[in-house]
Amino acid sequence: MTFAGLATFSSIFLIGSMLLTWVVLNYLRRKAILDMPNHRSSHAVPTPRGGGLAVTPLLIILVAVVFIHTGVTAISHWLMLAAAAGLGLLSWLDDRHDLSAAVRFALQFVAVIIGVFAIDKPVLGGIVPIWLDHVLVVFAWVWFINLFNFMDGIDGISGVEAGSIGLGVFILALLVPLPQFIGLGYIGLGILAIMIGFLIWNWHPAKLFLGDVGSVPLGFVLGWMLLDLASQGAWVVALILPSYYLFDATFTLIKRALRREKIWQAHREHFYQLATQRGFSHARVSTMIAISNLILIGVCFAQSETPDWMRVIAAMIIVLSLVGMMVRMPVKGRSEP
């Protein structure tokens, strides 16, 4: 695809996201579908929830268009996309009716088991038997879906994270234009464009929230992209791009599990939430994460002779530095809503 083609492609999804999110916002307001603040919330006023009604259909269309353009005919890939759409429907029902955790997790496992066959090679590079590779991938993918959902707690954060991952995958496809990366690169660029359009409405102070209907399918598709990258040998990129989300969610989960708390319940213990509780705005914290993600992208594509282990260590230093800034920020008084 030429530069003009890429610009047109991304512009269509950016403008489509901006306009469709506006339509969804008006629908949510008209139907009074609101996220009411409580003691676990990071917002102070009732805010429409369900922006994923715009993001998820565009995400499904994006992946379908790329599959068609790149000649993907394998039924496994189309079933994976159908599973993403199914998760979107399930998550909208959850947004509206609060489904039980058991139902959510069971159907997420079904979707991931369907989707795992859309990853053509062993993710762990053949160091374990293929059946064990699949089992580990299933659990890792379900965890990624949920961590992406858990981390969607302040204005702009999920749009920043998904857009950053999309940008990183697109840059990889530009720098290493191999057939196995081209399609993923188009999807990454499209996700970046969709997220920019959505952030116009979701940046602080947010006019609406993504909701599970957006964060769960996004986590599913991003998880597939990253696992597919790892299966193609780009495991360092797949690990580094989401490393802040991976660290924050996993560390917080382990801490809560050791205290025997219900890990699936909403809370305000993530590092980014601690920063907002210390008086810093959602916009400032999301901007810090965006800047750190751009640095992580730079680490991914440092000089080719840089050993992989050095890239991973550098990424961890960046993530820990970000976390350190969040928890050591001087208290500025009451956080902005």
N, C-alpha and C positions, 0 to 999 in steps of 0.2 A: 504494500500500500504506500502511495506517495505521501509526502508531507501534507499536500492539500487534502488528500483523502483522509489522513489521520485527523487533520483539523476539522474537517466536515463531520467525520464520525463522532469525535468527542463533543463537538458543538451540539449535535443533535441530542445526545444523551444529557448534556448539561442543561440545555434549554428545556428539554422534555421533563427533566427532574424538577427544575425550578417551577415550571407551570403546573405539573401534575401535583406537586406538593402543595401549591396554593389551592388547587381544587380540593384536595383531601383536607386541608386545613379548614376550609369553609364548611365541608361536610361534617367534620368532627365538631366544629362549633355549633352547627345547626342541630346536630343530634345530641349535643351536650355530653360527648364522650371525653371525659376529663380525667386526668391523673390528679387525685386529691392529695395534698401534702399531709404527711404524718411525721411521727418522730424519727422514722428511718429515711425520710426523703431529703434530697439535697435542694429542693425547690420550696418556695414559700407561698405560691399562689396556684390555684387550679389551672392546669395547662392541658390542652388537647393531647391525647396520646393515641398514636396510630399512624404516624408518618410513614411507617413501613408499607402502608397501603399504596403509597406512591413509589417507594424505593424498590420493593420486592417485585412487582410486575415488570419494572424497567430492568431489574437484574436478570429476571428470567428471559426477557426479550433479548437483552444483550448477549447472554450466553448462547441462546438459540441462533441469533444472527451470526455470531462468530463460528459456531459449529457448522452452519450452512456454508459460510464463506470459505472456511478452511477444509471443507469436504469431510467432516466427521460423520460417519455412517454407523459406527458401532452402537448397537442397541444399549450397551451398558452406559454410555455417556448420556443418552437421551433419558434413560431410566433415572440416572443421577439427577438430571435436571427436573424430571417429574417429581422426584423425592424432595427437591428443594421447594417446588411449588406446594407440595403437600405439607411441608413444614410451615410454610407461610400461612396456609389455611388453618392448621392446627394452632399456630401461635396467635392468630387473630381471635380464635375461639377462646384461647387462654386469656388474652387481653380483656375480653368481654365477660368471661364467666369463671375465671380462676380454676382451671383444670387442676387435678391433683398432680403432685410431683411424680407419682408412679406412672400415670398415663403419659405425661410429657416425656419422661426418660425412656419409657418403653417404645414410644413411637419414634423418638430420636434414634434409638438403636436400630429400629427397622430401617429408617431412612439411610443411616450410615452403612448398614450391611448391604443395602442395595447399591449405595454409592461407591463402596470399596472396589467394585469390579470395574469402575471407570478409571482406576489407577493401573496402568498397564504393566508396571514393573514392581518388584519388591521395594518397599520404601527403605528398608534397612540394608539394602545392597546384598542380600543373599547370605548374611551372617547367621540367620536363623532359618529354620524350615518355613516354607511359604505359608503353611497354615498358621504358624505362630506370628509371622509377619502380619497377616490379615487380622488376627485377633488383637494384636497390639495397636494396629492402625485404627481399628474400630473404637477401642477405648480412648485413644489419643484424640480422635476426631470428635467423639461425643464430648470429651472434656473441652476441646476448643470451642465447640458450639456454645457450651454453657459459660465458659469464661468470657466469651465475647458478650454474651447476654448479661452476666454479672457486672461487667465493667461499664455497661451503658448507664452511668449514674449521674452525669452532669452534662450541661449543654455543650454540644460540639464534640465530645470525646470520641464517640464511635465513628462519626463522620471523618474526623482527623485520622483515626487509626486505620479504618478501611481504605481511605484515600491514600494514606502513606504506603500501605501494603500494595495497593494497586499500582502506585507510581513505581515502587521498587521492582515489581514484576515486569512492568513495561520497560524500564531501563535495562533490565537483564536481557529482554528480548531484543533491544536495540544493540546492545554490546555483544551479545552472543546470538546472532540471528540464525539459530538452528531450527529446523522444522518443529521440534518438540516444544520450543519456547514461543514460537510466533503466535499461535492461538491464545496462549495464556497471556502474552503481552497485550493483545487486543482487549482481552477481558479486563486486564489490569487497568488499561487506559480508560475503558468504559466505566469501571467502578470509580476511578478517580473523578471522572466527569459527573457521574450521578451524585457522588458525595458532595462535590462543590455546589451543585444545584440545590441539594438538600440543606447544606450548611447555611445557605442564604436565609433560611427560615429557622434553623436549629441553633444558630450561633447565639451566644448570650446577649440579651435575655431571650431565651428560646420562645418562638411562637407555638411550637409543638414538639412533641417527643417522638422518637423512632418507634418505641414500643417493641414488644416481643415479635410482632408481625414483621418487623424490619430486622432486628438484631439477630434472631435465630436463623433465618435463611441466609443472611449475610455471613454469619459465622460458619454455616454449612458450606457455602460456596468458597469462601476464603480458605477454609480448612482443606477442601479438595484441591484448590490451587497450590497451596503450600506443600501438601503431601505429594502431589504430582511432581512438583519441582524437586522435592527430595528424592523421589524415585528415579528422576532423570539425572541425578548426580549433583544437583544444586542444593544440597542439604544445608550448607552454611547460610545461604541466602534465605532458605525457608525457616531456619531457626532464628536468624538475627532480625528479620523484618518485624515479626510480632513480639520481640523479646520483652518489651516493657509490659505488655498485656500478660504475657506468659508468667513473668516474675510476680507482678502485683497480685494477680488472681490466685496463682498457686501458693504463694507465701501466705496470703490471707486465708485461703481455704485450710491449709495445714494448721495455722494458728487457731482457727475456729474449731477445727476437728479435735485438736488436742484439748480444747476446753469443753468438748462434748456438746457443742452448740449445733443447732440444725443448720447445716451448711447451705441448704437450698433457700433459706429465708433471706429476705432483704436485710441489709445492715448498712452501716456507715463506717466501715473499718478499712476500706481500701486506701492506699497511700494518697491517691488523688482526692479522696473525700476528706482525709485528714487535713490536706492543704486548704480546701475550701472552708473547713470548720475553723481554721486559724485566721480566717478573714480575707482570703484571696478569692477573687472572682473566678467564676467558671471560665471566662474568656482567658484569663491569665494562665490558669492551669492547663487548659487545652492547648494554648499557644506553646507552653513549655514542652508538652508532649509532642507537638508537631515539630518543634525545632530539634528535639532529641531524635525523633524518627528520621528527620532529614540527615542528621549526623550518622545514624545507624545505616542508612542507605549508602552514605559515603564509605562507611567501613566495609559494607558488602562488596563494593567495587573498587577497593583499594588496589594498589599495584598487584598484578597477577602473581608475582613471586612471593607475596606475603603469605606465610603458612596459614592454613585454615584455623589452627588452634589459636594463633595470635589474633585473628579476626574475632573469634568467639570471646576471647578474654577482653579485647577492646570493647566489644558490645556490652559485656557485663559491667565493665567500668562505667560506661555511659549510663546504663540503666541504674546502677547503684548511685551514681552521682545525681541523677534526676530524683530518685527516691530520697536521697539525703537532703536535697534542696526542699522537697515537699514537707518533710517532717521537721526540718530545722528552720523553716520560715518563721520570722518573728510574728507574734500574734498582732493582728491589726484591728482587733475588735470583731464585731459580728460580721459573719460572711454575707456576701451579697446573695439575693435569692436566685 
